[in-house]
Amino acid sequence: MARIDYEKKRNILSPKWIISGLIIATFMILSSILLLLYPFASKEKAVYFKGSNPILFEGKQHGNAHMEGSALFLPFSFIKEKLDNEIIYDKKSKSVIITTSDKVIQMPTDSLSLFNNAKPVELQVSPVLFMDDEIFVAIDPLLSYYPIQYKKLEGTGAIWIQKNGDTYKKGIVAADGVHPEKLRLRTEPHLSAPYTAGVTSKEAVMIEKENEDYYFVRKENGLSGYIYKDFVEAKEEVTITISQEPKTVNVPKIDGPVHLTWEAVYTKNPDHTKIPEMMGVNVVSPTWFSLAANDGTLHNLASLEYSQWAQSNGYQVWGLFSNSFDPELTHQALKDFETRQTIIRQLLHFSQMYQLQGINFDIENVRQEDGPFVTQFMREAAPYLHEAGLIVSMDITFKAGENNNWSSFYERPKLAEVVDYLIVMAYDEHTGSSSKAGSVSSLPWVEKNLQNLLTEVPKEKLILGVPLYARLWKETQKEDGTVEVTAKALSMDQVKEWLTEKGVQPVYDAESGQNYAEYYSEDEKATYKIWIEDELSLMKRADLAIQYDLAGVATWSRFFGDQTAWTALDLTAERAVTQK
């Protein structure tokens, strides 16, 4: 019995069984590794385009177009996001508005016309449709205004929109005898990713990009994906070139730097026979036109006689339009396309009536949220004014914090693209209502803000606005120990008269870069302070314009200046930069 038991145990531990077991275990381990690591080609097919008439742009689907008969319409949202961020829809006129450097295009809903600079253009279909609460714009008229082209792709119905400058390489599938699974276009650069379509040997494709060992290619029907580089032969590169008519804007030029002075007209024009020669000045801008009503009606103080006098003395005339510095009136007048057009039509009419060479826009005290209305107004005004041969300038301020009606509504970089000149009103550092006496416009304050502004506005379009007035500050000691601060503006002549009357000799103030005077009145128990605008400070301002290579200078206002002002600000004068 003992021998029999021994034999049984010996059979269980046979080397054959052990070897077989090891072989099986090894096979199972290797199989598991292969299953985990081997890149089996995915058989999952991904849906590439969704919906009918998918829009193919920059390698991706961006929504869907709409077909009305044979006419193709693009969603307004797509145009605004991808082609033109400045396109708008005006609710009141139910129109899409497009602006270019030389055109204002109105595309009304349910009309067979569009309007190019107010001139009707007849169409076969309405340029704008509403479908499912979405705005759609006919693509064919857009081809005149945007550097794009399109084609409808066979098989998928995709609308392929190409823009000027797009590039791709031509390619040919070169994969005879390759298994079809490897000729599928994958959503990611590996075989285990789902596929969108297959290609065949000798098929033409477009190579749009590459990722290590893979090309991203597109079939002629618009479907695309990744395929192994070895299976595609790259050919020549193709660049999309879309030619458009060059835009020409014929605007009168200024000979040399601009030297503008504003003529403040409040009720009637000045007697021009009493205006002395202004050396170096080449532009006068009388404050003639202002917004008078919500419907866009303008108040007009212009004088043909003044205009003719100015031009006979070598000055261009840029009539000034203001928004009357009324935020609610501005909102009501600028929020709608038709009202903006009403203002523009009047300015065009006045420009002919009074023989103007330019319009200067002085829009101030506007709510921050209405800033885009101001920008749109300028976009719509500039093409018409340029077409009439007028120079377009606009007054702006330095930045002065958020939610500031006098500063934060200006979209300065956008405005710089539209107008010929931006005139920065480099004042008031200290306003008449300030609780502390100070300069109207100290030189370090101007230079610091000017440097910041030049990061947004090109120097060749920027004119430095200069004050010709100073504020005489009065600090009165009250019985309770507090100090009452008041101020009044003085012209350059009035400052000189006050200094003479009080027998005060100004001293140079290095902090402001200006001459400064102070006087104590024993009778009034008050201290008078003034930071003076004179030949010294004005030459320094002119030197800033020269140093930063600006387009010129402008002064507020002609009435406040004296004869020394024009000579000091003459940018064409040859002189060394004042060093103080």
C-alpha positions as CSV (number, residue, x, y, z in Angstrom):
1,M,0.0,0.0,0.0
2,A,2.8,2.3,0.8
3,R,4.3,1.8,-2.7
4,I,1.0,2.5,-4.4
5,D,0.6,5.9,-2.6
6,Y,4.1,6.8,-3.6
7,E,3.5,6.2,-7.2
8,K,0.3,8.4,-7.2
9,K,2.1,11.3,-5.7
10,R,4.9,10.9,-8.2
11,N,2.5,11.2,-11.1
12,I,1.0,14.5,-9.9
13,L,4.4,16.2,-9.8
14,S,5.3,15.1,-13.4
15,P,7.6,17.5,-15.2
16,K,5.3,17.4,-18.3
17,W,2.4,18.8,-16.2
18,I,4.6,21.5,-14.8
19,I,5.9,22.6,-18.2
20,S,2.4,22.6,-19.7
21,G,1.2,24.7,-16.9
22,L,4.0,27.2,-17.4
23,I,3.3,27.4,-21.1
24,I,-0.4,28.1,-20.6
25,A,0.3,30.7,-17.9
26,T,2.9,32.5,-20.1
27,F,0.4,32.4,-23.1
28,M,-2.3,34.0,-20.9
29,I,0.0,36.7,-19.6
30,L,1.2,37.6,-23.1
31,S,-2.3,37.6,-24.5
32,S,-3.4,40.0,-21.7
33,I,-0.4,42.3,-22.5
34,L,-1.3,42.2,-26.2
35,L,-4.9,43.0,-25.5
36,L,-3.9,45.9,-23.4
37,L,-1.2,47.3,-25.6
38,Y,-2.0,46.4,-29.2
39,P,-3.6,49.4,-31.0
40,F,-6.5,47.7,-32.6
41,A,-8.3,50.0,-35.1
42,S,-11.5,51.3,-33.8
43,K,-14.6,50.3,-35.8
44,E,-16.7,53.2,-34.2
45,K,-17.8,55.8,-36.8
46,A,-18.2,59.4,-35.6
47,V,-20.7,61.8,-36.9
48,Y,-18.8,64.7,-38.5
49,F,-21.4,67.2,-39.7
50,K,-24.6,67.9,-37.8
51,G,-27.8,69.1,-39.4
52,S,-28.3,70.3,-43.0
53,N,-26.0,72.8,-44.8
54,P,-23.3,72.7,-42.1
55,I,-20.9,75.6,-42.3
56,L,-17.3,74.6,-42.6
57,F,-14.9,77.3,-41.6
58,E,-11.3,77.2,-40.4
59,G,-11.4,73.4,-40.2
60,K,-14.5,73.1,-38.1
61,Q,-18.3,73.2,-38.3
62,H,-19.8,76.5,-37.1
63,G,-23.5,76.0,-37.1
64,N,-25.7,75.7,-40.2
65,A,-26.6,77.8,-43.1
66,H,-30.1,78.3,-44.4
67,M,-31.2,77.7,-48.0
68,E,-34.1,79.7,-49.4
69,G,-34.5,78.3,-52.9
70,S,-31.0,78.6,-54.5
71,A,-30.1,81.5,-52.1
72,L,-27.7,80.8,-49.3
73,F,-28.0,82.6,-45.9
74,L,-25.5,82.6,-43.0
75,P,-26.5,83.1,-39.4
76,F,-25.9,86.6,-38.1
77,S,-24.2,85.1,-35.0
78,F,-21.6,83.3,-37.2
79,I,-20.8,86.5,-39.2
80,K,-20.4,88.6,-36.0
81,E,-18.2,86.0,-34.3
82,K,-16.0,84.9,-37.2
83,L,-16.1,87.6,-39.9
84,D,-16.9,91.0,-38.5
85,N,-17.2,91.8,-34.8
86,E,-18.5,95.3,-35.7
87,I,-21.6,94.2,-37.7
88,I,-24.8,95.1,-35.8
89,Y,-28.5,94.5,-36.0
90,D,-30.6,97.6,-35.6
91,K,-33.9,96.6,-34.0
92,K,-35.9,99.8,-34.9
93,S,-35.1,99.7,-38.6
94,K,-35.0,95.8,-38.6
95,S,-31.7,96.1,-40.5
96,V,-28.3,94.6,-40.5
97,I,-25.6,97.4,-40.6
98,I,-22.1,96.8,-42.0
99,T,-19.5,99.5,-41.9
100,T,-16.2,99.6,-43.8
101,S,-13.6,102.3,-44.2
102,D,-15.6,103.8,-47.1
103,K,-19.1,102.3,-46.9
104,V,-22.2,102.1,-44.7
105,I,-24.3,99.2,-45.8
106,Q,-27.9,98.9,-44.6
107,M,-29.5,95.5,-45.2
108,P,-33.2,95.6,-44.3
109,T,-35.4,92.6,-43.4
110,D,-38.0,91.6,-45.9
111,S,-36.8,93.9,-48.7
112,L,-35.4,93.4,-52.2
113,S,-32.9,96.1,-51.8
114,L,-29.9,97.0,-49.7
115,F,-28.4,100.5,-49.3
116,N,-24.8,101.3,-49.9
117,N,-24.0,104.8,-48.6
118,A,-27.8,105.4,-48.8
119,K,-27.9,104.4,-52.5
120,P,-30.2,101.5,-53.2
121,V,-28.9,98.2,-54.7
122,E,-31.5,95.9,-56.1
123,L,-31.4,92.2,-55.1
124,Q,-33.1,89.0,-56.2
125,V,-33.9,88.0,-52.6
126,S,-34.3,89.7,-49.3
127,P,-30.8,90.3,-47.8
128,V,-32.0,89.4,-44.3
129,L,-34.4,86.7,-43.0
130,F,-35.8,85.7,-39.6
131,M,-35.9,81.9,-39.1
132,D,-36.6,80.3,-35.7
133,D,-35.9,83.5,-33.8
134,E,-32.5,83.8,-35.5
135,I,-31.3,86.4,-38.0
136,F,-29.9,85.1,-41.3
137,V,-28.0,87.2,-43.9
138,A,-27.7,86.4,-47.6
139,I,-24.1,85.5,-48.3
140,D,-23.8,86.7,-51.9
141,P,-24.0,90.5,-51.0
142,L,-21.4,89.9,-48.3
143,L,-18.8,88.9,-50.8
144,S,-18.5,92.5,-51.8
145,Y,-17.5,93.6,-48.3
146,Y,-15.6,90.6,-46.9
147,P,-12.6,88.8,-48.4
148,I,-14.3,85.4,-48.4
149,Q,-15.5,82.8,-50.9
150,Y,-17.7,79.7,-50.6
151,K,-18.6,76.5,-52.2
152,K,-21.3,73.9,-51.5
153,L,-19.7,70.4,-51.2
154,E,-21.1,67.4,-53.0
155,G,-22.2,64.5,-50.9
156,T,-22.4,66.3,-47.6
157,G,-24.1,69.6,-48.5
158,A,-21.5,71.4,-46.4
159,I,-20.9,75.1,-47.1
160,W,-17.1,75.6,-47.1
161,I,-16.2,79.2,-46.5
162,Q,-12.7,80.2,-47.2
163,K,-11.1,83.5,-46.4
164,N,-8.2,85.4,-48.0
165,G,-4.9,83.9,-46.9
166,D,-6.1,80.5,-45.9
167,T,-3.5,77.8,-46.8
168,Y,-3.4,74.0,-47.3
169,K,-1.3,71.4,-49.1
170,K,-2.6,69.2,-51.9
171,G,-2.1,65.5,-51.3
172,I,-2.7,62.2,-52.9
173,V,-3.5,59.0,-51.1
174,A,-0.7,56.5,-52.0
175,A,-1.6,53.2,-50.3
176,D,-2.0,50.3,-52.7
177,G,-2.7,47.1,-50.8
178,V,-3.2,48.8,-47.5
179,H,-6.0,47.4,-45.4
180,P,-9.1,49.7,-45.5
181,E,-9.2,50.1,-41.8
182,K,-5.9,51.9,-41.9
183,L,-7.2,54.3,-44.6
184,R,-9.9,55.6,-42.3
185,L,-9.7,59.2,-41.2
186,R,-9.6,59.3,-37.4
187,T,-10.8,62.0,-35.0
188,E,-7.5,61.8,-33.1
189,P,-4.0,60.9,-34.4
190,H,-4.2,57.1,-33.5
191,L,-6.0,54.1,-34.9
192,S,-8.0,53.5,-31.7
193,A,-9.9,56.7,-32.2
194,P,-13.3,56.7,-34.0
195,Y,-13.3,57.4,-37.7
196,T,-15.3,59.9,-39.8
197,A,-14.7,58.5,-43.3
198,G,-12.5,56.4,-45.5
199,V,-10.2,57.2,-48.4
200,T,-9.0,55.2,-51.3
201,S,-5.7,54.9,-53.1
202,K,-5.1,57.7,-55.6
203,E,-7.8,59.9,-54.0
204,A,-7.1,63.6,-53.8
205,V,-7.1,65.2,-50.4
206,M,-6.2,68.5,-48.7
207,I,-3.5,68.4,-46.0
208,E,-4.4,71.0,-43.4
209,K,-2.0,70.2,-40.6
210,E,0.3,67.5,-39.2
211,N,0.7,65.8,-35.8
212,E,3.9,63.8,-35.4
213,D,3.4,60.7,-37.7
214,Y,-0.1,61.8,-38.9
215,Y,-1.5,64.2,-41.4
216,F,-4.9,65.9,-40.8
217,V,-6.5,65.7,-44.2
218,R,-9.8,66.7,-45.7
219,K,-11.8,65.0,-48.5
220,E,-13.5,66.9,-51.2
221,N,-16.8,66.4,-49.5
222,G,-15.5,68.2,-46.4
223,L,-15.1,65.2,-44.1
224,S,-11.7,65.1,-42.4
225,G,-9.5,63.3,-39.9
226,Y,-6.0,62.0,-39.2
227,I,-4.3,59.4,-41.3
228,Y,-0.8,57.9,-41.2
229,K,1.7,60.1,-43.1
230,D,3.1,57.1,-45.0
231,F,-0.2,56.7,-46.8
232,V,-0.4,60.3,-48.2
233,E,2.0,61.9,-50.7
234,A,2.2,65.7,-50.0
235,K,2.1,68.0,-53.0
236,E,2.3,71.8,-53.5
237,E,0.9,74.4,-51.1
238,V,-2.2,76.4,-52.0
239,T,-3.0,79.9,-50.7
240,I,-6.5,81.3,-51.0
241,T,-6.3,84.7,-52.7
242,I,-9.4,86.8,-52.9
243,S,-9.0,90.1,-54.6
244,Q,-11.2,93.1,-53.8
245,E,-11.4,96.6,-55.1
246,P,-8.9,98.8,-53.3
247,K,-10.6,101.3,-51.0
248,T,-9.7,104.9,-51.8
249,V,-10.5,107.7,-49.4
250,N,-9.8,111.2,-50.9
251,V,-9.4,113.5,-47.9
252,P,-7.8,116.9,-48.0
253,K,-4.4,116.9,-46.4
254,I,-2.8,119.3,-43.9
255,D,0.6,120.7,-45.0
256,G,2.8,119.8,-42.1
257,P,1.7,119.2,-38.5
258,V,-1.9,120.1,-37.5
259,H,-2.1,123.3,-35.4
260,L,-5.7,123.7,-34.5
261,T,-7.5,126.2,-32.3
262,W,-11.1,125.9,-31.2
263,E,-13.3,129.0,-31.7
264,A,-15.8,128.9,-28.8
265,V,-19.2,130.1,-30.2
266,Y,-21.9,130.2,-27.6
267,T,-24.5,132.5,-29.0
268,K,-23.0,134.4,-32.0
269,N,-19.8,134.3,-34.0
270,P,-16.9,136.6,-33.1
271,D,-16.1,139.7,-35.2
272,H,-13.4,138.1,-37.4
273,T,-12.0,141.6,-38.3
274,K,-10.8,141.8,-34.7
275,I,-9.0,138.5,-34.7
276,P,-5.3,139.0,-35.0
277,E,-3.0,136.8,-37.1
278,M,-2.4,133.4,-35.5
279,M,1.1,132.4,-36.5
280,G,1.5,128.7,-37.2
281,V,-2.3,127.9,-36.9
282,N,-3.7,126.1,-39.9
283,V,-7.1,124.9,-38.6
284,V,-9.9,126.7,-36.8
285,S,-12.7,124.7,-35.3
286,P,-15.7,126.8,-34.4
287,T,-18.3,125.2,-32.0
288,W,-21.2,125.5,-34.4
289,F,-23.3,122.4,-34.3
290,S,-24.9,120.6,-31.3
291,L,-27.5,117.9,-30.6
292,A,-30.8,119.5,-29.9
293,A,-33.4,116.8,-29.8
294,N,-34.0,113.0,-29.5
295,D,-34.8,112.8,-33.1
296,G,-31.3,113.9,-34.1
297,T,-32.2,117.5,-34.9
298,L,-29.1,119.8,-34.7
299,H,-28.7,123.3,-33.4
300,N,-26.8,125.5,-35.8
301,L,-24.7,128.6,-35.1
302,A,-22.5,128.5,-38.3
303,S,-21.5,131.5,-40.3
304,L,-20.5,131.4,-44.0
305,E,-18.8,134.8,-43.5
306,Y,-16.6,133.4,-40.8
307,S,-15.7,130.3,-42.9
308,Q,-14.8,132.4,-45.9
309,W,-12.7,134.8,-43.7
310,A,-10.8,131.8,-42.2
311,Q,-10.0,130.2,-45.6
312,S,-8.9,133.5,-47.1
313,N,-6.3,133.6,-44.3
314,G,-5.1,130.1,-44.9
315,Y,-7.0,128.3,-42.2
316,Q,-9.0,125.1,-42.8
317,V,-12.4,125.1,-41.1
318,W,-13.5,122.0,-39.1
319,G,-16.9,122.7,-37.8
320,L,-17.4,121.2,-34.4
321,F,-20.4,119.0,-33.5
322,S,-21.2,118.3,-29.8
323,N,-23.7,116.1,-28.1
324,S,-24.6,119.0,-25.8
325,F,-22.9,117.0,-23.1
326,D,-26.3,115.5,-22.2
327,P,-26.1,111.7,-21.5
328,E,-29.8,111.0,-21.8
329,L,-30.1,113.0,-25.0
330,T,-27.1,111.2,-26.4
331,H,-28.5,107.8,-25.6
332,Q,-31.8,108.5,-27.3
333,A,-30.2,110.0,-30.4
334,L,-27.4,107.5,-31.0
335,K,-29.1,104.2,-30.1
336,D,-30.9,103.9,-33.5
337,F,-29.5,103.7,-37.0
338,E,-32.1,106.1,-38.6
339,T,-31.5,108.8,-36.0
340,R,-27.7,108.5,-36.4
341,Q,-28.3,108.9,-40.1
342,T,-30.3,112.0,-39.5
343,I,-27.4,113.6,-37.7
344,I,-25.0,112.6,-40.4
345,R,-27.2,114.0,-43.2
346,Q,-27.4,117.4,-41.5
347,L,-23.6,117.5,-41.0
348,L,-23.1,116.7,-44.7
349,H,-25.6,119.5,-45.6
350,F,-23.9,122.0,-43.3
351,S,-20.5,121.1,-44.6
352,Q,-21.5,122.1,-48.1
353,M,-23.5,125.1,-47.0
354,Y,-20.6,126.6,-45.0
355,Q,-17.7,125.3,-47.2
356,L,-16.1,123.2,-44.5
357,Q,-13.0,121.0,-44.8
358,G,-13.7,118.9,-41.8
359,I,-15.9,118.0,-38.9
360,N,-14.6,117.8,-35.3
361,F,-16.7,115.6,-33.0
362,D,-16.8,116.7,-29.4
363,I,-18.8,114.0,-27.6
364,E,-18.6,114.1,-23.8
365,N,-20.5,113.2,-20.7
366,V,-21.8,109.8,-22.0
367,R,-22.8,106.8,-19.9
368,Q,-20.2,104.0,-20.2
369,E,-22.8,101.5,-21.5
370,D,-23.5,103.9,-24.4
371,G,-19.9,104.0,-25.6
372,P,-20.5,101.4,-28.3
373,F,-23.3,103.7,-29.7
374,V,-20.7,106.5,-30.0
375,T,-18.3,104.2,-31.7
376,Q,-20.9,103.0,-34.1
377,F,-22.0,106.6,-34.9
378,M,-18.4,107.4,-35.8
379,R,-18.2,104.3,-38.0
380,E,-21.3,105.3,-39.9
381,A,-20.3,109.0,-40.1
382,A,-16.7,108.6,-41.4
383,P,-17.5,107.0,-44.8
384,Y,-20.0,109.7,-45.7
385,L,-17.8,112.5,-44.5
386,H,-14.8,111.1,-46.3
387,E,-16.8,110.6,-49.5
388,A,-17.6,114.3,-49.2
389,G,-13.9,115.1,-48.9
390,L,-14.0,116.0,-45.2
391,I,-11.4,115.4,-42.5
392,V,-12.9,113.5,-39.5
393,S,-11.5,114.3,-36.1
394,M,-12.7,113.5,-32.6
395,D,-12.0,114.8,-29.2
396,I,-11.2,112.4,-26.4
397,T,-9.8,112.5,-22.8
398,F,-7.1,110.6,-21.0
399,K,-8.4,107.6,-19.1
400,A,-9.8,108.5,-15.7
401,G,-11.1,105.3,-14.1
402,E,-14.2,103.2,-14.6
403,N,-17.8,104.5,-14.8
404,N,-16.6,108.0,-15.5
405,N,-19.0,109.7,-17.9
406,W,-16.1,111.9,-19.1
407,S,-13.7,109.2,-19.9
408,S,-14.6,105.5,-19.7
409,F,-17.1,105.4,-22.6
410,Y,-14.4,106.1,-25.2
411,E,-13.4,103.0,-27.1
412,R,-10.1,104.6,-28.0
413,P,-8.4,101.9,-30.2
414,K,-11.6,101.4,-32.2
415,L,-12.1,105.1,-32.7
416,A,-8.5,105.4,-33.8
417,E,-9.2,103.0,-36.6
418,V,-12.2,105.1,-37.9
419,V,-11.2,108.7,-37.7
420,D,-8.3,110.7,-39.2
421,Y,-7.3,112.3,-35.9
422,L,-8.0,111.9,-32.3
423,I,-7.5,115.1,-30.2
424,V,-6.7,114.4,-26.6
425,M,-8.0,117.1,-24.3
426,A,-5.0,117.1,-22.0
427,Y,-6.8,118.9,-19.3
428,D,-8.3,119.2,-16.6
429,E,-6.0,117.6,-14.1
430,H,-7.7,119.9,-11.5
431,T,-11.2,121.0,-12.4
432,G,-12.9,124.2,-11.2
433,S,-14.8,122.1,-8.6
434,S,-11.7,120.4,-7.2
435,S,-11.3,120.6,-3.4
436,K,-7.6,121.2,-3.8
437,A,-5.8,123.8,-5.8
438,G,-3.6,122.5,-8.6
439,S,-2.5,122.9,-12.2
440,V,-5.0,122.7,-15.0
441,S,-2.5,120.4,-16.8
442,S,0.9,119.8,-15.2
443,L,3.6,118.7,-17.7
444,P,4.5,115.4,-15.8
445,W,0.7,114.5,-15.7
446,V,0.4,115.1,-19.4
447,E,3.4,113.1,-20.3
448,K,2.6,110.1,-18.2
449,N,-1.0,109.9,-19.6
450,L,0.3,110.5,-23.1
451,Q,2.6,107.6,-22.8
452,N,-0.3,105.4,-21.7
453,L,-2.6,106.7,-24.5
454,L,0.0,105.9,-27.2
455,T,-0.3,102.2,-26.3
456,E,-3.8,102.4,-27.8
457,V,-3.7,105.2,-30.4
458,P,-1.1,105.5,-33.1
459,K,1.1,108.6,-32.8
460,E,0.4,109.7,-36.4
461,K,-3.3,110.1,-35.5
462,L,-3.0,111.8,-32.2
463,I,-3.1,115.5,-31.6
464,L,-2.2,117.0,-28.2
465,G,-4.9,119.3,-26.8
466,V,-3.5,122.2,-24.9
467,P,-5.2,124.6,-22.5
468,L,-4.7,128.4,-23.0
469,Y,-6.3,129.2,-19.7
470,A,-5.2,128.9,-16.1
471,R,-7.2,128.7,-12.9
472,L,-6.8,131.3,-10.2
473,W,-7.4,129.5,-7.0
474,K,-8.6,131.2,-3.8
475,E,-8.1,129.4,-0.4
476,T,-10.1,131.2,2.3
477,Q,-9.6,130.4,6.0
478,K,-13.0,130.1,7.6
479,E,-13.8,130.8,11.3
480,D,-14.2,127.1,12.0
481,G,-10.7,126.4,10.8
482,T,-11.6,124.8,7.5
483,V,-10.4,126.1,4.2
484,E,-12.8,127.0,1.4
485,V,-11.4,126.5,-2.1
486,T,-12.8,128.2,-5.2
487,A,-11.4,128.8,-8.6
488,K,-12.1,130.8,-11.8
489,A,-10.6,130.5,-15.2
490,L,-8.4,133.3,-16.6
491,S,-7.2,133.9,-20.1
492,M,-3.5,134.5,-20.8
493,D,-4.0,138.2,-20.9
494,Q,-6.0,138.2,-17.7
495,V,-3.3,136.3,-15.9
496,K,-0.7,138.9,-16.9
497,E,-3.1,141.7,-15.7
498,W,-3.6,140.0,-12.4
499,L,0.2,139.5,-11.8
500,T,0.8,143.2,-12.6
501,E,-2.1,144.3,-10.4
502,K,-0.8,142.3,-7.4
503,G,2.8,143.0,-8.1
504,V,3.6,139.3,-8.0
505,Q,6.6,137.8,-9.7
506,P,6.1,134.1,-10.8
507,V,8.7,131.5,-9.9
508,Y,9.4,128.2,-11.7
509,D,7.7,125.2,-10.2
510,A,9.7,122.1,-11.1
511,E,6.9,119.7,-9.9
512,S,4.4,121.0,-12.5
513,G,6.9,122.2,-15.1
514,Q,5.2,125.6,-15.1
515,N,5.7,129.1,-13.7
516,Y,3.7,129.5,-10.4
517,A,2.5,132.5,-8.5
518,E,1.0,133.0,-5.0
519,Y,-0.5,136.0,-3.3
520,Y,-1.9,136.5,0.2
521,S,-4.7,139.0,0.7
522,E,-4.8,140.3,4.3
523,D,-8.2,141.9,3.8
524,E,-9.8,138.7,2.6
525,K,-7.7,136.3,4.8
526,A,-7.2,134.3,1.6
527,T,-4.3,132.9,-0.4
528,Y,-4.4,133.0,-4.2
529,K,-2.5,130.4,-6.2
530,I,-2.0,130.0,-10.0
531,W,-0.1,127.6,-12.2
532,I,0.5,129.7,-15.3
533,E,0.1,128.9,-19.0
534,D,2.6,131.1,-20.7
535,E,5.3,130.9,-23.4
536,L,7.4,128.5,-21.2
537,S,4.7,126.0,-20.6
538,L,3.3,126.1,-24.1
539,M,6.7,125.6,-25.6
540,K,7.1,122.5,-23.4
541,R,3.8,121.2,-24.6
542,A,4.9,121.7,-28.2
543,D,8.1,119.9,-27.4
544,L,6.1,117.0,-26.1
545,A,4.3,116.8,-29.4
546,I,7.6,116.9,-31.2
547,Q,9.3,114.4,-28.9
548,Y,6.5,111.8,-29.3
549,D,6.1,112.6,-33.0
550,L,2.5,113.4,-32.7
551,A,0.2,114.7,-35.5
552,G,0.0,118.2,-34.0
553,V,-1.4,120.4,-31.3
554,A,-4.8,121.9,-30.6
555,T,-5.7,124.7,-28.2
556,W,-8.8,125.5,-26.1
557,S,-9.6,128.1,-27.0
558,R,-8.6,130.9,-29.4
559,F,-10.3,133.4,-27.0
560,F,-8.0,132.5,-24.1
561,G,-4.7,132.8,-26.0
562,D,-2.5,135.8,-26.8
563,Q,0.0,136.3,-29.6
564,T,2.8,134.5,-27.7
565,A,0.7,131.3,-27.7
566,W,0.8,130.8,-31.4
567,T,4.5,131.3,-31.7
568,A,5.3,129.1,-28.7
569,L,3.1,126.2,-30.1
570,D,4.3,126.5,-33.7
571,L,5.6,122.9,-34.4
572,T,7.3,124.0,-37.6
573,A,9.5,126.4,-35.7
574,E,13.1,125.3,-35.4
575,R,14.2,125.5,-31.8
576,A,15.9,123.3,-29.2
577,V,13.8,121.4,-26.7
578,T,13.4,123.5,-23.6
579,Q,15.4,122.0,-20.8
580,K,14.1,122.8,-17.3
